[in-house]
Amino acid sequence: MTGLWWKDKIVYQIYPKSFYDSNGDGIGDLRGIIEKLPYLSDLGVDILWICPFYQSPMFDNGYDISDYFHVDPQFGTDEDALELIQAAEARGIKIILDLVINHTSHEHEWFRKAWADPTGEYGQYYYIREGKDGGPPTNWRSLFGGNAWEPIRDTGLYYLHVFGKEQPDLNWENPVVREKLYAMVNWWLDKGIAGFRVDAITFIKKNLDFPMLEPDQPDGMALIQKASLNQPGIETFLTELKERTFKPHQSLTVAEAPGVPFEDLPKYVGEDGFFSMIFDFSIADIDIRDDVWHVGSGWTVPDFRAAFYALMAETQKTGWSANYLENHDQPRSLNKYIPAQDIGYESATMLACLVLLARGTPYIYQGEELGMTNCPMASIDDYNDLSTHDKYARALAAGLTEAEAMQAMFARSRDHARTPFPWDDSKKAGFTTGQPWLKINPNHTEINAKAQMNDASSIRAFYKKLIQLRKDPATRDCLVEGDFVPVETEDEHIIAFTRNWEQDSILVALNFQNQPATLAIDDRYDTIVLNNSAAIDRQPGQVTLVPYQAVVLRRA
């Protein structure tokens, strides 16, 4: 895994609709990103992952693409996209885009033609099947709720959608579809982007027997994942995709690949794997149950620690890790992992150390570097997300009160990551001069970029220190190339590990709780590299950490 250009880079994810609005229409845009490149450059990030800005009817906020080759007018122009790529490159920042090729929008030209003539050429671009016994072909439940098959007028035919009905799944069994997708991927790579975050890619292979499944809820349906996630034969598609597009361009690729078992990691991220790295969900989804989304899993810090150590160990055996706690599909990490009364500077910077000092590529989501939190919503009408509305309805149907259902949405809705970025403490947070498309978090008066930019004691300043630490020639090899070795402790609420490279070793000790904890350490770790607390309590053979303290020590 040596010599790869992206190994020592820091990735920053931008949700363009919520980053910065340059024209006052209430929606963030590409020119807004261009204007804020100095902010990103100052933070020290190397790569921007930008969520979809392609033409789209926006039923799923851009993940329903109607034209892969053009920018949606709400985000700007095609010329703006090219200018962004060039302006970022001038600052030493590369761009990766979202690649959404499991499905298109129902407004894509291909699907419009398939809808008009479902048994014709374009009907073969999608999964279109006859109904069964007067109903859909199977009882598969889509990820956004309801049956995964949608009728095509009164033809008796149905099309398949893993996600919303506005997102028909592409038929990867059709070689014509694959060729057109590869051409599109290469077109963007030739424009100068550095790679892709690959959306929902482990869903592209279906069980072509289209079986009825054992119902898993009272609605008589079963999760579509059982017949469409990591199905046998997907390796053929993923190998071809890599060989025809990513590999010739030496692209950085990070795949959204839920359901990949550890034993399959060599195929996905090994020496000649399908992707550079994948997003694992064992930590990000530790708080939810697969069977009942609105009921928490009851996870504990020891559970978190075990999942983290296992992920690091298994990925290290074969490839490279994509380290993250937040993205556009997750609520804010502080609300997920930290009790409400403990959210603050120490807990935020402790989580930052976990992401930026573990082995792998760190991914920072916009606002995470400020300590952004979930936004209190007055009613379900304040939420925009399709999935949130579906899960709210299902929570009510399961017998929850409106208050209980709203609390579940506060804990888990994706919209909490999508509230506008707080640039300052003004009424509209400096995000727009118009009406923002989604509610602005009322705590933007305290949590905003302007307040933290020149504050050496801010969360953002600590992120800068961490980024600089990874780039410092004195520590770069150890923190990037070095092995990850977990440190077992008596207190299961301490997460501790060393990064080891040749004769160098750095110890990271994180107290993941609101009470002091003591860690036995080798006294040779005597140089304080970083500390998020006012002091450090060192005694021979041990260090005592205050609540949520993060300490980084280097061995002499």
N, C-alpha and C positions, 0 to 999 in steps of 0.2 A: 504493500500500500504506500510505497514511497514515491515521491516525485509527482504526485497529483496536484494540479494547480490550485484546487479548491480546498485542500485539507486545512490550511491555516486561516481560512476566511471566516468572517462573521456575517451572517445573513439577517436582514431586517425585512420583515413582511409588512407590506402596505395593502390595506383595503382601500382602494382609491376613492370609493364613494364617501368615505368618512375621514380622509386624511386632511385635505385642504381644498376649499372651494375658491377658485380664482376669479369667478365671474358672477358671484352673488345669486346663483339659482338654487342654493341650498344643498347642492350635491358636489362632492369632491371630484377633481378632474386631473387630467395629466399635466396641465400647465401648473396646477397647484403643487404637484410633486416636483416639477422642475424648479419652481420658486423656493421650495424647501430643501433642495439639495444641500445648501450650506449647513443646515441643521443636521442632516444625516452625515455629512462629511465630518463635521465637528464631533459627532458621537463616535466616529471611528469605524463604521460598518463598511464592508467591502462589496456586498451583493445585496440588491433589492429584489425580493420576490414580490411581484405585483399581481394581485388577484385579477380576474378577468375584466378587461375593458373592451372586449369585442362587442359587436352589435348583438343585441339581445332584447327580448321583451321584458326581461327582468322579473320573471316570476320567481326565480331563485337567485336574484341579485347577481346575474351575469354568468352563473353556472348553467344557464340554458342558452346556448350560443346559436344565433340565427345566421351569422356570417363570420367565419374564422379570419377573414382577410382584412376586415375593416373595423375601425374604432367606432363604438357607439357614440352618437352625437352628444349625449349627456356628459361624456368624458372628454370630448374634444374631437380632433381630426386625426387622420392618418399621419399627417405631417407632424403633429404633436408627439405621436408615438416615436417617430424616428428622431425627432429633436431630443426627446427624453433619453433615448439610448445613447446618443452622441454626447449630450451634456453630462450624463452620469459617467461615461467613459473618460471624459476630460478630467474628471475628479478622481479617477482611479476606481470607480464603482461600476460593477457589472450588473446586468439585468437578467433575471429569469422570470418567465411568465408561467401562468397556469395553463396546463394542457388538459383540456376536457374532451376526451375522445371515447368515453363509454357511451355517451348520448349526445344528441343535439337538442336544440329547441324544436318545438312543434311548428315553429314558424320558419325553420330552415327550408330552403328551396327543395332539398331532397325530400323532406317529409311532406311538404305541401303536394309534391308530385305523387308520393306514396299514398297520401290520403285520397287524392283524386282517382288513382288507379292502383289499388292495393295489390292486385295480382300482376301488375306490370313490372318493368325494370326497377323502378325505385321502391316498389314494395319489397324487393329483395335487399334493400339497404337497411331494413329494420326487421325486428321479429314480429311477424304478422301471422296469426294462426286462427283457425276456426274455433268458435265457441263449443262448449260441451253441455249437453242437456239444458239448452236454453240459457246458459250463463257463460262466464269466462272460461278459458281453457284450463286454468288451474286455480287453486285457492291460495296463491302466493300473495302475501301482504307486502306492499311497497314500503320503502323506508320512510316515506312521508305519510303513510297511512292509507287505508283502503286497498282494494284489490289492485294488483300490479298490472292488470290487463284492462285496457280502455277500449270500448266498442268503436268501430269505424262506421258511423251512421247506422243504417239498418241492413248492412251487408252480412251480418253474422260473423264478421271477422273482428279480431281484436289485435291491438299492438301492445307490446310489453314496455313497461317503464319501471326500473328499479327505484327511481326517485319520484318526482312529481309527474303527474299525467302530462304536464307540459314539456317533459324531458324524455322522449322516446329513445329507447336503447338502440344503438347501432349494431348491425349484424356483422360481427367480426369474422364470421364464417365465409363471408362474401369477399373474395380477393380484390374485387373492384373497389370496395369500400376501403380496404386496407391501403391500396395503392394511392387513393385520393387523400387519405389521412397522412401518409408518409410524405406526399408532395407538399402538403400544407405545413407540416412540421419543419421540413427542410427550407421552405420559403421563409419562415420566421428566423431560423438559425442563420440563414444567409443575410438577414437584415442586421445581424450583429449581436443578437442576444446570446447569453452564455449557456442557456439551458432551460429546464422546465421543472416546475413542481407538477407531478403527473397525478391528476385527479381520479379517484375511484377506479384505479386501473385494474384491481383484482376482481372486478365485476364483469370484465369483458367476455369471459367464457361462461356459457350457460349449460345447464343440463338439458341436452337437446331431446331427451325423452319427455320433458315437460310433465313430470309426475305430479299427482295430487299428494300433498304432504299431510302428516298427522297434525291436526290443529293444535296450536299452542296457547290460544286465548279463546274466550267465549264467542268471538266473532266468526269462528269456524275457519280462520285462516292461519297460515304459518309464515314465519319470517322468510323472505325471499332469499336471504343469505344462504339458506340450506341448499339452494339449487342454482346459485349464481355467484358464489364467492369462492375464489381459488379452486375452480373446477378442474378436473384432470384435462390436460391438453393445453392449458393456458400458457405453458412454457413455450410452445411453438410460436404463439403470437408475440410474446414478450421478447423472445430472441430475435425474431424478424424485425420488430420495431427498433430494437437497439442497433442491429447491424445496418439497417437501412437509413437511420437518422442520427441517433445520439453518438455512436462510436466514431463515425467519420469526422464529426465536428468537435470531438473531445468535450462533450457537453457535461455540465453538472446536472444530474437528474436526482430528484428526491421524490419518491413515490408515496402517495397515500395508499397504503397497502394493508388494510385491516385483515386480520385473519391469517397472516403468514406465520406458521409455527417456526420455532427456533431452528428445527432440523432442516428447514428449507432456506435458511438465511444464505448458505453458500451460493445457491442458485440466484438469489435476488441481489446480494451485495458482496459476493465473493470476488476473487481476482478477475473473473470474467463474468460478473453478475449482470443481471438485466439493468440495474440502476447503480448510481453512485452510493445511494443510501436510501433508506425508507423510514417513514414515520411509523413508529410502534405506538400502540394505543394502551399498553398495559398500565401506564402511569396516568395518561390523560383521561382515561375512562375508568379509573379505579373507583370513582364515587358513584357509579351507576350500575344497576342490575340489568342484564339483557332482557329479562322477562317483564319487568315493570319499571319503565323509565323514570316515573315520578317518585319512586321509592328509593331512597339512598341505600348504598351498599353497606354502610356501617364500617367503612374502611378505617384502619388505624395507622399510625406512623410506622409501626413495625411492618405492616403490610406494604406500605409505600417503600420502605427501605429494602425489603426483600425483592420487590418487583424491580426496583432501580438496580440493585446489585446483579440480579439475574440478567436484566437487559444488557448491562455493561459487559458482563462476563461472556454471554453468548455472542454478542456482536463482535467483541474483540477477537474471538476465535477465527472469524472468517472475513470481517470487513469493517465498515465504518458506520458510526451511529449519527442520526439526526436528533440533536438534543433540544427539546422544547417543552414548555408547560402551557403555552398559549398559542392560539391561532384564531382565524375567523370562524371556526366551528366550535370553539370552546368558550365557556364563561371565563371571567378573569381568574387567574390562578390564585390570587390572594384570598378571594372568597371561597375558592374550592379547597385549598389546603390549609388555611389558617383560620382559627376561630375569630369571629367578628371583633371581639374585644382585643385581639392581639395583632390586628392589621396595622402596620406602620413601617417605619424605616428599617428596623432590625429584621423583621420577618421578610420584607420585600428584598432586601439585599442578601439575606441568607438564601432565598430561592434563586437569586441571580447567580450566586456562587455555584449552586448545583448545576445550572444550565451551562455556564461558561467555563467551568473548570473540569467537567467530566470529559472523558475521551469521546471525540466526535465533533461535528460541526454545530455550533450554537445557532439557534433561531430565536430572534427577538421579535415579538409582535408589537406593532405600533402602540405606544402608550404603556407598554409593560415597563419600559425604562423610566417611567414617571411614577409607577405604582398605581396605575388606574385600577378601579374596582367596578363591580357590577353596579348597574344603574337602577334605582328603585322606579318601578313602573306603577302608575295608578290603576290601570286596568289592562285587560288583554288587548284592548285597542291600541295601546301604546307600542305593542310589539308589531314588527313588520314580518318577521320570519315565518315562512310557510310551515316549517317543521314545528315551531313553537305553538302555532295555532292548532295544529293537529294534536300535539301532545296535551295541550290544555283541554281540548274536547275529550280526549281519551281519559284524562284524569278525572274530569267531572263524571264521565260515564262509569268510571270505576267506583264512584261514591264519594269522592273528595268534595269538600265544600269549595266555594269560589276562593275563599281566603287560602285554603290549603293548596289548591291548584296554583294560585298565583305565587305562593311561596316556592313551590316546585319549579315554576318558571324562573323565579329570581335565582334559584340555585343553579339552573342548568341551561337556560336559553342561550342560543348563539348570538342573539342581538346584543348581549352585554359587551361582546368584543367589537361590536359594529357601531357603537355610539360615537359621535364625532370626536375627533382628536382635540383635546383642550390646549390651544396655543397660548391663551392668556385668561385672565379672570373677568373679562368683559361679559356682557349678557349672553352673547352667542359664542363665547369661548374663543373668539378670534378665528373660528372655523369658516364663517360665512357672514355676509351682510344681509342675506335673505332668510328664508324660513328653512331651518335645517330639516333634512329628510327624515331624521330619526331624533328622538329626544336627546338632549345634551345632559350629561350627568351633572346634577346640581353641585357636586363637590368639586367642579372645575374651578371654583373660586379659590380653592386651596391646592388642588392637584392640577398643575398646568406647566407647560414648557417654559414660559417666561419666568415663572418664579424659581425654576430649578436651573436654568441655563448658567447663571453666574453664582450659584450657591454651592460652595465646595462641600457642604454637608448634606447635599440632596441625594435622593435615590439615583437620579440621572448621573450625577458626578461619580457615584460608586460604580455604575455600569461602565463609565469611561475608564475608570481605573482597572476594572477587570479586562476590558478590551485591550488596553495598553499593556497589561501584564501578559496577555497571550501573544502580543506582537513584539514585546521586548526581546531582543536577541539573547539576553541573559536567561530568560525563562521560556522562550518560544518552543525549543525542542522538547523540553520536559512536558509542557502543558499541551502540546499538539501531538507530538510523536510518541510520547511516553506511554507505557503500559498503565492500565487502571488496576489497582489492587485494593479491594475493600479491607477496611480495618474493623475487625470484630470488637465489639464493646459490650460491657456489662449492661449499660443503659441502651435499650433498643430505640430510644428516641434521639440518639446521636447518629448522624450519618457521617462516616469518616472514611476517607480513602487516600491513598498515595498515588502520585503520578511519577513514574520512574523511567529515566532515560540515561543509559550508560551509568555513570557514577553519580548522577544528579537525582535527587528525590524531593518532592514537594508534598506536604501533608495538608489535606483540607479537612477541617473539622467543623461540623454544622450541628448546632443544638436546635432540634426541630420541636421545641416545646417551650412552655411559658414558666419553667422553673430551672434552676441551675442544674448542671450536670457535669460530672468529672470524667475525663478521658485519660487513660494511661498512655503515655507516649515515650518514645525513645528520646533521651535528653539531647541527642545530636541534632534534633530539629530545634535549633536555637535562634534562627533568624526569622523575625516577623516580617512576612511579605505583605500581608493585608489583614485588616481587622475591622469589622463593622461596628465595634463597640468602643467606648471611651478608653478602656483599659483591657489588660489581659492578666489573668491570675495564673501565674506559672509557679509550680512547686517542683522539686526534684521528682522526675518520673511521671508527672501528670500536669494536665491543664484543666482548670475549672471554667466552664463556659456559663455565662449569664443567659437568660432566656433569649433564644433566637440569635445567639452570637454565632458569627462565622469567622473562623481564624484560618489563615493560610501561613504555614511555617515551612522553612526550607532547611534541609539537613546540611550541616557543616561538612 
